[in-house]
Amino acid sequence: MNLLWFRRDLRLSDNEIVSLATANNASVLPFFIIDPWFYQWEDVGQARVRFLFESLENLHNNLQKLGSSLTLFEGNPVEILQQLTQYFLDRQQTPKLYFNRDVQVEYGITRDRAILDFYRSRNLDYHLGLNHFLQLQDNRDRWFAEYYTYQRATPYPAPKNINTPSLEIPLPQLSFRQLKYKYREFWQMKKVYFRGGETEAKTTLRSFLDRRFEGYHWKLSRPWLAQWGATSHLSPHLTFGTISTRQVYQKTKAKAIELSHIPKAEFSLKNFRDRLRWHDSFTQRLYFHPEIAYQNRYPEFDNWYNPAELSPQKQALFQAWQDGLTGFPLIDASMRQLKHMGWMNFRMRAMCATFLTINCGISWHHGARHYMNYLVDGDLAIDNWQWQMQAGITNPLSETFR
Ligand SMILES: Cc1cc2nc3c(=O)[nH]c(=O)nc-3n(C[C@H](O)[C@H](O)[C@H](O)COP(=O)(O)OP(=O)(O)OC[C@H]3O[C@@H](n4cnc5c(N)ncnc54)[C@H](O)[C@@H]3O)c2cc1C
């Protein structure tokens, strides 16, 4: 029995573990684990959780079309996986666990290690795949070459059917109806700007490459145009893996070849592909340096930027920034957009971060946390490093830092 554990790779196409686990009509149990630990935090992010749930539901629907379904377990993932494994062992079926690497900080790293230790200690087989390009041994000189080799390789095809036997597993489970009810504070939003799921991800990419990409290279700096779709709006999809960066890369490259007689179009698409690469390079950085999610890259700045509680005066300033009440119209409009929409374009994210850190002298730790609380695409790998960049502390020799 192949245990197919989805995490932040919520798609059927170009998904290494889906392709391998379902090969040769093997018996497969696709599942996701709702870990209540995540939902207790203030900054878990309503827009993001809603996007996740919608993506899970879409994955379930797409699996059903192939004769399968997505089982939702609820509980501590280490315990669930141990019990699930034992369930099959008790029935003389040898389980093989498939999951993709997910770049995490302490909690996720410890969790994955415990699961792998359990499998190794029982001499059980597992397959640890790649969700997107990731160098496992630090070799900076080869990073670019390996990145492009990965992006140009043939994507994993989606399965045509999936063989999932009917099972009565005595572990805590949720139906989608129960999920939406139990976690309803995340589900009920006044207005939803970003719909989750692989189906939606493909539609979003198609609409971007059909027309929206035109003028991307200059429109991306215009908040109004970016909000209305001049940038791809694929960020939450890339965060939750409802589409792979490789799929986006290859479709974009094909479009650029088709339009090679229009230099401006090619230029826009090249700019876009560069940003896709940034996505993977930020993830790569967190993989080798998980500490940068919370610490300054250079301790020289520890006295200046740290997560210590703010003085009452700074707290008032921070509150005004969060609420969009600083008196600076562009900052205020952007900060209100973040709360309302769960999204801001790149330049506005950068400007508001610089304003808080450099102009207000408030540590990036506070701002990054606020962004994570509201961004539908919140990704620690990008958010926290971008905050350090905008605070001017990723290069101690740079003159940005005042
Ligand atoms: C302070 C700050 C915090 C940020 N936090 C996040 C975050 O939590 N999650 C997130 O996905 N992006 C983050 N970004 C990067 C960027 O703003 C968003 O990726 C982008 O605005 C998303 O819109 P889009 O999908 O339309 O982007 P597009 O312009 O269409 O770009 C395509 C994709 O490339 C990647 N990308 C684009 N810009 C960047 C960048 N500067 N760095 C790394 N990858 C990039 C994203 O995956 C994006 O979806 C942050 C930027 C700043 C300045």
The ligand as an SDF file (V2000), in Angstrom:
LIG
                    3D

 53 58  0  0  0  0  0  0  0  0999 V2000
    8.4880   42.5330    2.3190 C   0  0  0  0  0  0  0  0  0  0  0  0
    8.0480   41.5440    1.2730 C   0  0  0  0  0  0  0  0  0  0  0  0
    7.4130   40.3700    1.6500 C   0  0  0  0  0  0  0  0  0  0  0  0
    7.0340   39.4240    0.6900 C   0  0  0  0  0  0  0  0  0  0  0  0
    6.4260   38.2720    1.1050 N   0  0  0  0  0  0  0  0  0  0  0  0
    6.0820   37.3310    0.1990 C   0  0  0  0  0  0  0  0  0  0  0  0
    5.4780   36.1240    0.6240 C   0  0  0  0  0  0  0  0  0  0  0  0
    5.2570   35.8930    1.8050 O   0  0  0  0  0  0  0  0  0  0  0  0
    5.1400   35.2130   -0.3400 N   0  0  0  0  0  0  0  0  0  0  0  0
    5.3750   35.4380   -1.6720 C   0  0  0  0  0  0  0  0  0  0  0  0
    5.0400   34.5770   -2.5030 O   0  0  0  0  0  0  0  0  0  0  0  0
    5.9710   36.5630   -2.0850 N   0  0  0  0  0  0  0  0  0  0  0  0
    6.3290   37.5200   -1.1990 C   0  0  0  0  0  0  0  0  0  0  0  0
    6.9260   38.6740   -1.6340 N   0  0  0  0  0  0  0  0  0  0  0  0
    7.3520   38.7790   -3.0420 C   0  0  0  0  0  0  0  0  0  0  0  0
    6.3550   39.4280   -4.0320 C   0  0  0  0  0  0  0  0  0  0  0  0
    5.9000   40.6420   -3.5500 O   0  0  0  0  0  0  0  0  0  0  0  0
    5.1690   38.5100   -4.3410 C   0  0  0  0  0  0  0  0  0  0  0  0
    5.6310   37.2230   -4.6980 O   0  0  0  0  0  0  0  0  0  0  0  0
    4.3560   39.0300   -5.5250 C   0  0  0  0  0  0  0  0  0  0  0  0
    3.9270   40.3400   -5.2680 O   0  0  0  0  0  0  0  0  0  0  0  0
    3.1650   38.1050   -5.7350 C   0  0  0  0  0  0  0  0  0  0  0  0
    2.3510   38.5420   -6.7850 O   0  0  0  0  0  0  0  0  0  0  0  0
    2.3210   37.7760   -8.1850 P   0  0  0  0  0  0  0  0  0  0  0  0
    2.1240   36.3310   -7.9880 O   0  0  0  0  0  0  0  0  0  0  0  0
    1.3350   38.4970   -9.0410 O   0  0  0  0  0  0  0  0  0  0  0  0
    3.8050   38.0180   -8.6610 O   0  0  0  0  0  0  0  0  0  0  0  0
    4.5120   37.9870  -10.1100 P   0  0  0  0  0  0  0  0  0  0  0  0
    5.1250   39.3270  -10.3080 O   0  0  0  0  0  0  0  0  0  0  0  0
    3.5450   37.5210  -11.1320 O   0  0  0  0  0  0  0  0  0  0  0  0
    5.6840   36.9630   -9.9090 O   0  0  0  0  0  0  0  0  0  0  0  0
    5.5760   35.5640  -10.1990 C   0  0  0  0  0  0  0  0  0  0  0  0
    6.0340   34.7600   -9.0130 C   0  0  0  0  0  0  0  0  0  0  0  0
    7.4200   34.9780   -8.7720 O   0  0  0  0  0  0  0  0  0  0  0  0
    7.6830   34.9640   -7.3690 C   0  0  0  0  0  0  0  0  0  0  0  0
    8.1710   36.2850   -6.9590 N   0  0  0  0  0  0  0  0  0  0  0  0
    7.7990   37.4860   -7.4490 C   0  0  0  0  0  0  0  0  0  0  0  0
    8.4900   38.4700   -6.8480 N   0  0  0  0  0  0  0  0  0  0  0  0
    9.3000   37.8720   -5.9600 C   0  0  0  0  0  0  0  0  0  0  0  0
   10.2660   38.3550   -5.0290 C   0  0  0  0  0  0  0  0  0  0  0  0
   10.5390   39.6500   -4.9080 N   0  0  0  0  0  0  0  0  0  0  0  0
   10.9290   37.4670   -4.2560 N   0  0  0  0  0  0  0  0  0  0  0  0
   10.6830   36.1370   -4.3670 C   0  0  0  0  0  0  0  0  0  0  0  0
    9.7840   35.6250   -5.2320 N   0  0  0  0  0  0  0  0  0  0  0  0
    9.1030   36.4770   -6.0140 C   0  0  0  0  0  0  0  0  0  0  0  0
    6.3510   34.6790   -6.6770 C   0  0  0  0  0  0  0  0  0  0  0  0
    6.2520   33.3000   -6.4240 O   0  0  0  0  0  0  0  0  0  0  0  0
    5.3330   35.1300   -7.7200 C   0  0  0  0  0  0  0  0  0  0  0  0
    4.0920   34.4940   -7.6140 O   0  0  0  0  0  0  0  0  0  0  0  0
    7.3010   39.6570   -0.6830 C   0  0  0  0  0  0  0  0  0  0  0  0
    7.9220   40.8520   -1.0590 C   0  0  0  0  0  0  0  0  0  0  0  0
    8.2850   41.7780   -0.0980 C   0  0  0  0  0  0  0  0  0  0  0  0
    8.9550   43.0450   -0.5320 C   0  0  0  0  0  0  0  0  0  0  0  0
  1  2  1  0
  2  3  1  0
  2 52  2  0
  3  4  2  0
  4  5  1  0
  4 50  1  0
  5  6  2  0
  6  7  1  0
  6 13  1  0
  7  8  2  0
  7  9  1  0
  9 10  1  0
 10 11  2  0
 10 12  1  0
 12 13  2  0
 13 14  1  0
 14 15  1  0
 14 50  1  0
 15 16  1  0
 16 17  1  0
 16 18  1  0
 18 19  1  0
 18 20  1  0
 20 21  1  0
 20 22  1  0
 22 23  1  0
 23 24  1  0
 24 25  2  0
 24 26  1  0
 24 27  1  0
 27 28  1  0
 28 29  2  0
 28 30  1  0
 28 31  1  0
 31 32  1  0
 32 33  1  0
 33 34  1  0
 33 48  1  0
 34 35  1  0
 35 36  1  0
 35 46  1  0
 36 37  1  0
 36 45  1  0
 37 38  2  0
 38 39  1  0
 39 40  1  0
 39 45  2  0
 40 41  1  0
 40 42  2  0
 42 43  1  0
 43 44  2  0
 44 45  1  0
 46 47  1  0
 46 48  1  0
 48 49  1  0
 50 51  2  0
 51 52  1  0
 52 53  1  0
M  END
$$$$
